[in-house]
Amino acid sequence: LRRACAARLPAGAQPGIRPAIVGPADFSAFVAPADLVFLPAASGPLPPAALLDAMAARRAILAVRCPAYEGLLNAANAMLVDSDARALAAGVLRHLRAPCLCAEHAIAAAETVAAERSLADAADALRACYSLALEETAP
């Protein structure tokens, strides 16, 4: 597997996992060469922008099960795993050993974002958020 992955790298590139922090403008270019995007458990109640960006970029998703991903990720568009090292490793290997599964997840993820996460949906969610905030702070 390592040799197969290394053979796909551009000349001079070093194989490996490279954690990085990138801004929204750079995200699509950053994940373009990736077969798989891993997302750890989100700390808040909403999915992080990186998840939506990765889905829109048509990348396969491996994510840790957490409430923020419920309703957006499922077995058809991502692989959800427990947060332990064995589960994560198994998820990575399963995707890398099954390119068709990777492709199916990537296509389904992009379709999910396109169908359910439009600008109108974002505006509706923002209005609902402000309404709840106003209700909570009303005297």
N, C-alpha and C positions, 0 to 999 in steps of 0.2 A: 504494500500500500504506500509506504514511504517513497519507494522508487517511482511509482506511478504518479504520485503527487509532485515530486521533484521534477519529473520530466515535463510537466505542464507549466513550470515556472519560466518566465522570460530569462534570457541569458544574464548571468550575473546576480540574479535575485537569490536571496537566502530563504530556504524553506523554514516554516515555523509559524507559531501563533504570535501575532503582534497586537496586543491590546493597545488601544489608542483612544484619544478624545478628539473628536472632529466636530466642526460646526455644521449647521444644517446645509449650508451651501456646498460643503465638501462631501457630504454623506454619500450621495449617489455614486460619485467617482470612487470613494473609498471602498464601498461594498461591491462595486462592479466585478472585480475579479474573484469574489468570494463564492464558493459553492454553498456555503452555509453561514448564517448569522446567528450567533448565540446571544441570548438575552437573559441575564440573571433575573431573579425575582424583583419586581418593581416595588419601591417602598411606599408609593402612594396608591390611591384608589383608582387612578386612571392609567391607561397604557402610556408608556413614554413615547415621545415623538419618534425616537429611534426605531421603535417597533413598526409604527405606521410607515416610516420612510423605507425601512427594509422590505416591508410587504409591497409597497408601491414600486420599489426597484426590482421586484420579481426575484427575490432571493428566498431560498428555503430558510425556515425559522426553526431553531431549537431553543425552547424557552423553559424556564423553571416554572412549575405550576404555582400560580398565585392569583389572588382575586382580581388584580388589575387586568389580567389577560382573559378572564372569563367573558364569554359573550363575543369575543373577537377571534380567539384562537380555538381550534378544535382539531380533531384527528385528520380532517381532510386538508387543512391548510398549514399545519405545523406539527412538530413533535414536541409534546409537553412531557417533561421529566421531573422527577424529584430532585432536590438540590444536593444530593450526595454525589461524590466523585464517580462512583461506579455507574450511576444512572446517566450522568453527563457523558462519560466516556462511551457508554453503550449507545447513547443517542447520536453522538458524533460518528461512531463507526457504522451504525446502521445507515445513516444518510450517505456517508462516503462509499459504502459498499453497494448501495442501491441508487445509482444515478437517476433511474426512472422515478423513484420515490421523491428524490430531491427536486426533480423537475415538476412533478405533480404538485408537491407542496408549494413550490415557488409560483406556479401558475394560479393555483387556488388562492394563495395569499394576495396576489395582485388583484384578482377578481373580487375578493372580499373587500379590499380597501376601495376599489372603484365603485362597487355596488352600495356599500354601507357607510362610507366615510367621505361624502361629498362636502363641498363648502357650505351648502345649506344645512347639512347635518351638524357641522361644526358650529354654525351660527345658532342653531336650535339648542345645542348642548351648552353654549355659552350663555344664552338667555336663561335656560333652566338653572344654571349655576348661579347667576346673579339673582334670580328670583329666590332661590333657597337661601342665599346669603342675606338678602333683605328680610326674609321671614325670620331668620335666626337672630337678626340684630334689631328687629322691630321692638319698640317699647311695650 
